[in-house]
């Protein structure tokens, strides 16, 4: 494997996915103490990122399943999930912390995948020209490196969520932070992409 391409892939992944670590930490905080939540988050993250790679790879070869004008509207996915989480947090605002956590439930595979895919909409725009110029061999190296780094990002998000100071903060404020972050990501995607003429 070409070390130059591997280095470029590592840099490209880090720059385009830095915000995912915070989102993953929030998902891990939401799933804390729930059996199978780590597996659920991993599956969702890999599913969402595989969809990003599939769309970017197809677009690099001229097949556009997702027209460019539609990408900003992916912001509606985390926005809707954030609003749903905010409504649930509001409905259970007076519940004791343990009871509120039990009612909230853990993250779902498709929710994690949708947030990952929507948050990666801008990644698609960056990956397409890189994949198109790298050819099949180079694109394969990028995909392998990216998928390996998804695992690193998952581990970093989990570590962040289990750090004592952060754990206390997320256990106390996570039910508020998750909707705020999801709504913020959704609005940012919509606004940056000029959806609805914003």
C-alpha positions as a printed NumPy array, in Angstrom:
array([[  0.   ,   0.   ,   0.   ],
       [  1.142,   3.503,  -0.782],
       [  2.055,   5.243,   2.489],
       [  1.322,   8.633,   0.921],
       [ -2.283,   7.667,   0.213],
       [ -2.651,   6.177,   3.702],
       [ -1.396,   9.422,   5.269],
       [ -3.738,  11.477,   3.089],
       [ -6.646,   9.186,   4.008],
       [ -5.907,   9.543,   7.737],
       [ -5.747,  13.345,   7.447],
       [ -8.883,  13.548,   5.315],
       [-10.842,  11.336,   7.685],
       [ -9.747,  13.276,  10.773],
       [-10.616,  16.658,   9.253],
       [-14.026,  15.586,   7.948],
       [-15.14 ,  13.594,  11.001],
       [-13.851,  15.491,  14.032],
       [-17.383,  16.344,  15.203],
       [-18.396,  12.666,  15.203],
       [-16.384,  12.01 ,  18.372],
       [-18.683,  14.289,  20.399],
       [-21.812,  12.742,  18.879],
       [-20.483,   9.246,  19.61 ],
       [-19.698,  10.252,  23.205],
       [-23.293,  11.445,  23.612],
       [-24.63 ,   8.175,  22.179],
       [-22.39 ,   6.206,  24.56 ],
       [-23.625,   8.322,  27.47 ],
       [-27.216,   7.665,  26.392],
       [-26.52 ,   3.925,  26.278],
       [-24.527,   3.781,  29.527],
       [-25.43 ,   0.725,  31.59 ],
       [-27.555,  -0.791,  28.836],
       [-26.642,  -4.231,  27.576],
       [-25.628,  -4.248,  23.926],
       [-25.431,  -0.457,  23.542],
       [-21.774,  -0.559,  22.436],
       [-22.634,  -3.084,  19.719],
       [-25.649,  -1.003,  18.674],
       [-23.586,   2.189,  18.401],
       [-20.805,   0.394,  16.49 ],
       [-23.264,  -1.138,  14.042],
       [-25.026,   2.177,  13.514],
       [-21.776,   4.095,  13.025],
       [-20.423,   1.56 ,  10.537],
       [-23.744,   1.356,   8.692],
       [-23.961,   5.136,   8.365],
       [-20.336,   5.489,   7.288],
       [-20.625,   2.612,   4.797],
       [-23.559,   4.473,   3.239],
       [-21.396,   7.618,   2.97 ],
       [-18.656,   5.615,   1.233],
       [-21.151,   3.907,  -1.091],
       [-22.702,   7.2  ,  -2.203],
       [-19.311,   8.919,  -2.585],
       [-17.85 ,   5.936,  -4.47 ],
       [-20.798,   5.709,  -6.82 ],
       [-20.734,   9.461,  -7.455],
       [-16.993,   9.295,  -8.2  ],
       [-17.823,   6.943, -11.063],
       [-20.674,   9.118, -12.303],
       [-23.648,   7.376, -10.678],
       [-25.429,   9.907,  -8.522],
       [-27.99 ,   8.261,  -6.286],
       [-28.177,  11.439,  -4.277],
       [-28.268,  14.645,  -6.328],
       [-26.096,  17.456,  -4.987],
       [-29.079,  19.686,  -4.232],
       [-30.537,  16.98 ,  -1.936],
       [-27.485,  16.681,   0.357],
       [-28.304,  19.753,   2.509],
       [-31.729,  18.283,   3.248],
       [-30.034,  15.401,   5.071],
       [-29.957,  17.888,   7.944],
       [-33.629,  17.103,   8.471],
       [-32.684,  13.666,   9.893],
       [-30.648,  14.8  ,  12.939],
       [-32.996,  17.776,  13.329],
       [-36.013,  15.446,  13.624],
       [-34.17 ,  13.076,  15.981],
       [-33.042,  16.056,  18.083],
       [-36.578,  17.43 ,  18.325],
       [-37.861,  13.971,  19.298],
       [-35.174,  13.717,  22.021],
       [-35.974,  17.264,  23.214],
       [-39.692,  16.455,  23.506],
       [-38.864,  13.306,  25.497],
       [-36.492,  15.253,  27.754],
       [-39.177,  17.891,  28.342],
       [-41.879,  15.301,  29.09 ],
       [-39.649,  13.627,  31.685],
       [-37.946,  16.767,  33.044],
       [-39.275,  16.28 ,  36.584],
       [-38.511,  12.556,  36.767],
       [-35.647,  11.389,  38.995],
       [-32.387,  10.96 ,  37.061],
       [-32.448,   7.124,  37.118],
       [-36.081,   6.976,  36.021],
       [-35.469,   9.507,  33.239],
       [-32.533,   7.449,  31.944],
       [-34.631,   4.268,  31.957],
       [-37.47 ,   5.924,  30.003],
       [-35.142,   7.501,  27.465],
       [-33.885,   4.12 ,  26.276],
       [-30.581,   3.526,  24.581],
       [-29.54 ,   4.538,  21.094],
       [-30.949,   2.559,  18.16 ],
       [-28.866,   1.263,  15.239],
       [-30.834,   3.181,  12.611],
       [-30.795,   6.404,  14.638],
       [-27.009,   6.254,  14.948],
       [-26.705,   5.358,  11.246],
       [-28.995,   8.222,  10.162],
       [-27.127,  10.782,  12.257],
       [-23.782,   9.489,  10.952],
       [-24.97 ,   9.6  ,   7.332],
       [-26.603,  13.015,   7.639],
       [-23.607,  14.46 ,   9.472],
       [-21.409,  13.037,   6.687],
       [-23.33 ,  14.706,   3.874],
       [-20.583,  17.289,   3.491],
       [-18.025,  14.47 ,   3.579],
       [-19.562,  13.113,   0.377],
       [-18.821,  16.378,  -1.403],
       [-15.17 ,  16.173,  -0.278],
       [-14.721,  12.438,  -0.928],
       [-16.14 ,  12.375,  -4.479],
       [-13.334,  14.331,  -6.205],
       [-10.688,  12.552,  -4.111],
       [-12.109,   9.129,  -5.035],
       [-12.509,  10.113,  -8.685],
       [ -8.848,  11.079,  -8.995],
       [ -7.541,   8.175,  -6.89 ],
       [ -8.895,   5.428,  -9.164],
       [-10.191,   2.071,  -7.948],
       [ -6.943,   1.06 ,  -6.199],
       [ -6.574,   4.368,  -4.376],
       [-10.269,   4.484,  -3.514],
       [ -9.973,   1.002,  -1.988],
       [ -7.08 ,   2.177,   0.205],
       [ -9.101,   5.219,   1.292],
       [-12.103,   3.018,   2.134],
       [-10.002,   0.544,   4.164],
       [ -8.282,   3.336,   6.104],
       [-11.583,   5.16 ,   6.684],
       [-13.297,   2.013,   7.964],
       [-10.375,   1.263,  10.291],
       [-10.522,   4.834,  11.601],
       [-14.255,   4.539,  12.269],
       [-13.252,   1.969,  14.904],
       [-10.72 ,   4.409,  16.359],
       [-13.408,   7.132,  16.449],
       [-15.815,   4.761,  18.208],
       [-13.151,   3.945,  20.807],
       [-12.401,   7.661,  21.273],
       [-16.105,   8.477,  21.709],
       [-16.492,   5.667,  24.223],
       [-13.367,   6.736,  26.108],
       [-14.588,  10.321,  26.176],
       [-17.982,   9.225,  27.518],
       [-16.357,   7.141,  30.273],
       [-13.87 ,   9.771,  31.47 ],
       [-14.923,  10.505,  35.102],
       [-15.475,  14.264,  34.723],
       [-17.219,  13.881,  31.384],
       [-19.272,  10.931,  32.662],
       [-20.626,  13.022,  35.524],
       [-21.419,  15.892,  33.169],
       [-23.083,  13.658,  30.566],
       [-25.078,  11.717,  33.151],
       [-26.393,  14.982,  34.531],
       [-26.817,  16.965,  31.289],
       [-26.722,  14.345,  28.515],
       [-30.509,  14.316,  28.122],
       [-30.263,  18.035,  27.268],
       [-26.973,  17.931,  25.336],
       [-28.031,  15.159,  22.922],
       [-31.054,  17.032,  21.517],
       [-29.12 ,  20.316,  21.434],
       [-26.226,  18.736,  19.52 ],
       [-28.524,  16.86 ,  17.107],
       [-30.643,  19.947,  16.424],
       [-27.461,  22.014,  16.008],
       [-25.999,  19.509,  13.532],
       [-29.27 ,  19.42 ,  11.597],
       [-29.518,  23.211,  11.403],
       [-25.844,  23.543,  10.477],
       [-26.226,  21.057,   7.607],
       [-29.367,  22.828,   6.367],
       [-27.864,  26.32 ,   6.616],
       [-24.428,  25.458,   5.189],
       [-26.06 ,  23.686,   2.272],
       [-28.526,  26.507,   1.588],
       [-31.577,  24.262,   2.077],
       [-34.918,  26.06 ,   1.904],
       [-33.069,  29.152,   0.673],
       [-31.311,  29.681,   4.032]])
